């Protein structure tokens, strides 16, 4: 089990399988649920995965980034 730390855009904690997306223009179709989406940054291509994911981790972006805004709106840590 790995624990990641950072500044949350939306409060809460989740656990699940990590799904790493290195190319946001070609998102995978995860078969295991629940999962946590891990990606360098968020794009509109990832919207469907954001809806299915229990949580989101991005490397880039701040409190007003696309991923942070969607996380708050969807209530996903």
Secondary structure, DSSP 8 states (H G I E B T S, - for coil): --------SS------EEEEES-TTS-----SSSEEEEESS--GGGHHHHHH-SEEEESS--TTSHHHHHHHHHT--
